[in-house]
Amino acid sequence: MFGRRGRGLQLDMARINCMTVLRFLVLLIVVIMGLKMYPIFKTKQLGTIAKDSFWSKRGGAITNNQKMEHEVIQTTQQVKEIIKAEVKPKTRKQKDYGISGMRIVHLDLKGAAPKLSYLQQIFPLLASTGVNGILMEYEDTFPYHDDLEILKSTYAFSSADIDKIQQLAESNNLEIIPLIQTFGHMEFVLKHDKYWNLREVKKYPNSLNPHLAGSLNLVKEMLSQVLDKHSKSGWIHIGADEVFNLGEGTESKQWINEQRGDIGKMYLDHIKQVGSFVVKRYPGIKLIMWDDMMRKISKERIIESGITEHITPMVWFYHPDFRIDQVEAFLTKYMDSGFKNVWFASAFKGATGVSQNWTPIKFHLENHLRWLQVMKSISKFSSLRFQGLALTGWQRYDHFSTLCELLPVAIPSLVVCMQTVTHGSFTEKAKTKSQQLLGFKNINPENNSSEGEGTFAGAEIYQMVRWITQNLKSEVISVLENNREIKGWFNRYNRKHQFANPRNMERFDSELHRVHKNWEEYLGNFRAQMENIYFPDTVEEWMEVNVNLYMDPLRELVKDYKEIMALMAAPKQN
């Protein structure tokens, strides 16, 4: 009986699918025929001038070919809408990773996005550490198109690149989870004149105004383009953290007065709209959001919003000594609010200073040790399923800030942290495995040191950034500020008036040119290594902020030395 019913159901589904395909084909034929016939009408040019046209009162010759063009465009748009309605998307699913959950690494591409060739090198390394997913924050590196094309950066990935990234991930058993900001941290969108009017506060590009129809339409289109390109992703992260200045906009103040509501409800209403759109458009998909904005929102307000059905909070703390009791209080509230799942987020880089360029491994190791304590206590929250841990690696604090540590510089931290999570602590086994993966003879998180050159992709940059960080500033300052001869006979006044004695200048000739030559050669090699991994804009930014700050004054000193030496002790120049 059940067999017949099952076969009958399969036949019914087959008929429905066939009808859907036939409808699509008929509509497609109609459009194609219309487009083919359009040139015939166009050549006739049977123009008629309306009484109120440009040539009389209102202007604008209305021609038959214009009418035909409008009808074809209108028909095409209608077909697109019908196709969207008729062709049902495949239901997405989530893999089950058991009680240990997923281990995902966050790649923040809003700064120093590496070339595809580097991702090809590090994906196998990530997989070998025990990582099984990538939280990919594309920001302006995604190949947005049509109305959103303005959002992509000069060096954005192409559509083919995105396909390749997914292929690389799949071949290394890594699941891609796209992260698309939908409320806060919208600077890369709201900086453009086209979207200026969608800001919550007009002079700040951080947050979206949730009361304007254009805001939700923008978010829907962004999500659609990204998710259409990631057809195998069972999760989508909608960001929604740090929605600064929410409630300060004109429309928000008006809403609060009229609705007698609060900012928490305003926030959750927008999240609910975003979530409802995603789950309706992409059946089966699950959403993740940062939890920080919900920490001060009441349990009752969260329940009332209805967001718990499809959205999962990702609780983030990046400091080594965050309060475990505070995290458990949040977990209790989220569980009582109706959430069924929870994610945690640690940090392996990008959490120790907006301009940090050398990753302090001990800081991040201790952050993960803290999270392990929380993970051990998850059983206390019986109805809350632990989905996994995201090891975040922030590259900028926001779209307008400087770069944090480069990814190759933080790879040792990532490996150490991941092995710590895998082994439950930084045991001898964890240390040995870390050293094997990195190609180091030894690694010491306590003093942030390592022995050996390293064999991981980007190890050259890791070593060279360490050398630059430890030596460039001190060596240049020793010449510019601490050299006795330069301070006495070639100071700013001497250089300004080109007034100096070559006999005295020769006293510091050797040191000046040695330091300058050595660093120019070293930095030339460093630039070449950077260009292997990064696009020109990243290379220039890093050099300008971390190198030229010291090298430019040194270069100016060498230039002045050459020019003034050639004057052979001439009188003071005015």
N, C-alpha and C positions, 0 to 999 in steps of 0.2 A: 504493500500500500504506500509506504513512504517512498519506495523507489519510483513508482509511477508518478506520484505527486512531484518528486524532485525533477524527473525528466520533463514533466509537463511545464514546470516552472522554468526550466532551462529553455524550452522551446518558446515560451512566452517572452522571455528576456531576449532571445535571439531575434524574434519578430520585432520587438520594440527597437532594438539596435539597428536592424535593417531599415525600419521606417525612418529612424533618425538620420541614417546615412543617405537614404533616398531624398529626404527633404533637403538636406544640405546640398546634394548634387544638383537638384532642380534649381535651387536658389542660385547656386554658383553659375549654372548655365545661363540663367536670366541675366545675371550681371555681365558675364562675358559677352553675350549677344548685344547687350546694350552698349558696352564699350566698343565693340566692333562696328556697330552702326553709327556711333557718334561722329566719326570723321565724315560720313556721307552727309549728315545734316550740317556739319560745320562748313563744308565747301559751298553750300548753297547761299549762305550769308543773306537770308531773307530778313533783313532788318526792318523794323517798324518803329517809328518814333512816337512815343506817347505825348499827349498834349502837355503834360506837366513834366516833360523831360528836361535834360540839361539845355537842350537847344531851344526850349521855350521858357518854362518857369522853373522846374525842379532839376532837370538835367539827368542824362543817362540814357543812351539809345538802348532799347530793350530788343535784343535779337533772338531769333529762334534757337541759335546755337547756344546762347547763354541759358535759355530755358532748359534745353536738353542737358547741358552740363550740370545745372542745378539738380535736375531730376536724377541723373546718373549718380551724383554724389550722395543725394538723399537715399537712393535705393541701396547704394553700397553700405552706408551707415546702418540702414535697417537690417541688411543681411548680416553685418557684423554682430548686431545685437541679438538677432535670432540664432545665429550660430553659437554665441555664448550661452544662450538659454537652452538650446537643443543638445549640444555636445557636453555631456556631463563629465566633469573631471574625475580622474581616478581617485578613489579614496586613499588618503595617505595613512601610513601606519608608523608606529614607533617600535624600535627594537627593544627587547627586554634584556637589560644588562644585569639583572639579579639584584641582590641586596647591596652589593658594592656600588652599583650605579655606574654612570658614565664617567670618564675622565677626559675632559675636553680642554683644549688650549685655545685661548683667545688671541687672535691675530688682529691687532688694531691697525687698519690700513689708512687711517686719516692723516698719517704722517709716516714718511720713510717706508712707503710700500715697496717691498722687494720685487725684483723682476721674477717672471714666471720660472726662469731657469733656477733661481735660488729656492723657490718653493718645491721644485722638483727634487732638490737635494735634501731639504730638511723634512719633508713628509715621511720618508722612510725612517729617519732618526726619531721623529715623534712617535711613530708606531712602535719602534723598538723599545721606547721607554715605558710603554703601556698605555699611551694615549689612544683613544678610539673615536675622537671627534674634534672638529675644529669649529670654534665660534668665530665666524668670519664677519668682522665689522668693516664693510666695504667703504662706507661713507661716499666720498667723491671719486673713488676708483672704480665704481660700478659703471658699466656702459649704458647709462640711461639714454633713452631715445625719445623721439617725437617731442612732445611738449616739455619733457624733463631733460632734454639734451644739455641744457645750460648747466646742469648740476655736475656733470662729469669734469674731472680735471684734465689738464693737458696730457698727462701720462696715465690716464685711466685704462683699465684692462679692456680688451675688445670682447665681443660676444664669443669669439672662438677661444679666447683666453679663459673665460669663465667655464666653457665646456672642458677645456684641458685641465683646469684646476679640479673640477669635479671628477674627471677621469683619474687624475693622480691620487686624489683622496680615496676613491673607490678601490683602486689597485693596492692601496696600503691599508685597507679596511678602516678608513677614517670617514666618519659621517659629517657632512657639512651642515652647520646650523647658521643660516644668515642672521645677522643682527642689523636691524634697520631702525634708527631712531624715529619716533613718531610723535614726540611731544617736547621734551627738553633736548638740549644739545643739537638743535637744528640750525646751527650757525652756517653750515655749508650750503644750506638752502636759503635761509632768510637773509643772507648777505647780498643776494641778488635783487636788483631793482624790481624784477618781475614778481617777487614774493614779499617785497618790503611790507606791503599792507597786511600781511598775515602775522606780523609780530604781535606778541602780547603787549609789550611795551615798545613803542616805536623806535627808541634809540638803542635798544638792545636786541641783538639777533639770536639770543639763546633759545627762547621759548615760543611755541606756536600759540596763537589765539584760538581757543577751542570753540568760540562762538560763531565763527564765520564759516559759511558753507565751503568756501574755497580751501580752508584748512583740512577738513576731512577728505575732500576730493583729492587734494595733493597727496595726502598720506595713502589713500587707497591706490592711487596710480603708482606711487613708489613701491608699495608692497606688492602690487600686481606684477610689475616688471621684474622684480627680484624673484618672487616665488614662481612665476611662469618659467624663469630660467633655471630654477632649482626644483625640478619636478619630483625628485626623489627625497627631498628633505621632509622629514616628519615633524620637525620642530622649526619654529620661527621665533626669534627674540625681538621684541618690539621696543626695547630700550625703556623709555619713560622715566629715567632717573633725573634727578637734579633739575626739575622744571622751575628754574629760578624766576622770581617776580610774578608767578601765577597769582592772579587776583588783583593785580595792580593796573591792568589795562582798563580802558573806558568801558568796554562791553562787559568785562568781568565784574566791575563794580556795579554796573547796572543790573546784571544778572543776580548778584548777591542781594541787592536791595529788593528786587521784584520777587525773587523766589524764596527769600528768607533762608537761603541755603548757606553752605560754607564752602571753603576752598576744597576740602576733602571730597565733597560730593561733586563739585565741578571737575575735579581731577578724574574721579572714577567714572563719571558720565562719558568723558572722552575715551577713556580706556575701554569702556563697555562698547562704544560705537566701533572702535577700531577692531576689537576682538570679534564682535558679531559679524563684521564684514569679512574678516579672514576665514572664520570657520564656515560661513555660508558659501564663500567663493571656493574654498579649498577643503572639502569634506575630510574629516579625520585628522587634520593637522592640529597640533598642540602649540600653545603660545607660552613664551617665557617673558617675564618683565623684571626689571630691577625692583627691589623691595623698599628702597629708602623713603620714597614719598608716602608709603603706606604705614610707616612706623608710627606716625602721629595721628593716623586716621582710626576712628573707633571701630571696634568689631561690628557693631550694629550697622554702621555706615557701609562697611565692606559687604556684609550679608545682603543689605538692601540693594546694592549695586548689581548683584548677580554675576560678577566677573569670575567667581571661583569655579564655574563649570568648565571653562575652557582655558583658563590662564593659570600659570604656575609662577610663584614668586622665586626670584633668585636672590638669596640673602648674601650681601657682600660686606666683608670686613677685611682690611688689608694690613692692619697694624699687628705686630707680634703679640701684644698683650691686651687684645680686646677682651671685654668682659663676657665670659661664657654665660653667666646668669642673665645678662641682657639679651643675648641671642636666644636663649631658651624662652625668655618672656615673649619675644617676637614670635617664635615658633608656636607657642601656646595660643597666642592670639590668632595667628593664621589658621591653625588647626580648628579652633573654635569658630572661626569665620566661615569655614566650609571648604577651605583648600584641601585637596586630596594629595597633592604632591609638593615637593620643595627641592630647590637646587641651592647649593652653596657656591660662593665665589671667593677665591683667595687671590694672591698676586705673586707673580714671579719676577715682575719688573714694573717700572712706571708708577711706583707708589711712594717714593722717598724724596720727591722734590721735582718741581716743574722743569728744572733745567739739569737734572741729574744725568751724567753721561757714563758713570761707572757703577754697575749693579752691586749693591751690598748683599752678598749671598746670605749671610747670617740673618739679616733682617727678614728675608723672605722665607728662609728655612723655619724660623721660629713662628712665623705666621701660619705655616702649614702644620706645625706641631700643635698649634692651638686649635686649628680646625679638626685635626684628628680626634681631639678630646670631645668636640661637639658631635662628630660623627659617631663616636662610641655611645653617646647618650641618646641617639635618635630613637631607640626602642621605647623611650619614655613617651613618645608621641605616637600612640598606637594607630591612629587613623591617618597619619601623615607619612607618605611614601617618599623615601630619599631617592631622587632621580640621578644625582651626580654632582661632581665638583668641577667648576670651571676655574682653571688657572689663568687669571687675566694678565695681559701684558700690554699695558697702556703705552702708546707712543706719543701722544700729546694729551694734556689735561683738557684742552678743548681745541676747536678748529683754528683758533687764533694764537695759541701758545707755541712756545718753542718745542723742539724735540726732546723727549726723554731718551733713555738708553737705547741704542740701536739693538735690533734683534740679535745679531751675532754676539754682541757683548753680553747679552742676557742668557744665551743658550746654556752655559754652565749652571746658572741659577735654576733654569727650567728643569734641567736633568736632575739636579740634586733634589729639588722640591718634589718632582714626580717620583723619584725613587724612595723618598721619605714617605710619601703617601702609600706607595706600593708595599713597603716593608713595615709600615706602622711607626717608624722612627728612622733617624739617620744612623742605622746600624752599620757594622763593618761590611755586611753584605751589600747594603745600599751604597756605601762609599765605594766599594770595589766595583760594583756595576756601573756607577757614575763615571769612575775613572776609565773603565773600558769603553763606554759609549763616547766619551769625550776625547779619548786618546791622551790623557794626562797620566803621568807617573804618580802624581799625588794631588789631592785637592783638599784645602783646609778652609771650610766656611768661617771658622772663628776669626781668622785674620784676612779672609778674602783673598787667599793666595792659591796658586797652582804651580805645579812643576811639570815641565814638558811643553812642547809647542802646541799640542792639540791636533787632532785629526778631523774634527767635525767641520762641516761646511761653514765658512766664515771665521775659522780660527785665526786667520791672519789679521782680520780686522779686530778681533778680540785682543790679541797681543799688542797691536799697534795703538789702539785706543788707550790701553793701559799705559803704554810708554808715553804717549802724548799727555795723558792726564797727570802722570807723575813727574814729568820733566820739562815740558815746553814752557810753561809759565815761569818756573823757577830759573831756568837757564836764560831766558830772555830778560827777566828782571835783573839778573846778575850783571847783564851788560848795560841795560838802559838806566838802571837806578843805583847800582852798587859799585860800578867800576870807578875807582878814584880818578883816573886820568880823564875819563869822559866827563865826570862831574866837574872837574877843575878846568879843563881846556877845550871841551867840546859840548858844552851844555846848550840849552835852548837858545840862550842869548847869542852865543857864538854862531850857532847854525842859522839863526834868523838873519844875522848881519854878515854872514859868510866871512867871519873874522877868526882865524885860527892859525897856529904855527905848525907847519908840517912836522917839525922835529918832535913836538909834543904828541901830535896825532899818531905818529908811528909807534908810540908806546902801547897803544891798544889795537893797532892794526891787526895783529895776529889773532887775538881773541875774538874781535868783532867778526872778521871774515870766516873764522873757523865755525863759530856758532851759526852764522847765517848760512854758510854752505852746507853744513851737516843737516840742518833742519830743512832746507829747501829740497835736498835730495831725499830725505826720509819722507817728507810730506808728498813729494811727487810719487813715490812708491805707494804711499797710503791712498792717494787719490785713485791710482790705477786699481787698487783692490776694491775700493768703494764703487767704482764704475762697473765692476764685474757684477755687483749685486743690486745697486741702486740706480735710479734714473737721475739725470743731471740736476734737477731741482733739489733733490735730497742731498746730493753731494755738495752743491753750492751752499745750501743752508747750514749744513753741519760745519763746513770749513769756515764760513763767515762767523758763526757764533763761537766756535771752539778753537779755531786756529788763527784766523786773521786778526782777531782781537789782540793777539800778541805779535804775530808775524808782521803785520803792516807797520807798526812803529819801528821794528827792527829793519825792515826794508827801507823805510824812509831814512833811517840813520846811515845805512850803507850808501844810499843815493847821495845824501848830503856829504858824506866823507869823500866820495869820488869827486864831486863838483868842487868842494872847497880845497881839497888837496891840489887840484889842477890850477888854482889861483896862486899857489906858491906864496902865501902870506901877503896878500894884497891888503890895502887899506880897508877899513870897515865900510861895508856897503849900507847905504841908507834904505 
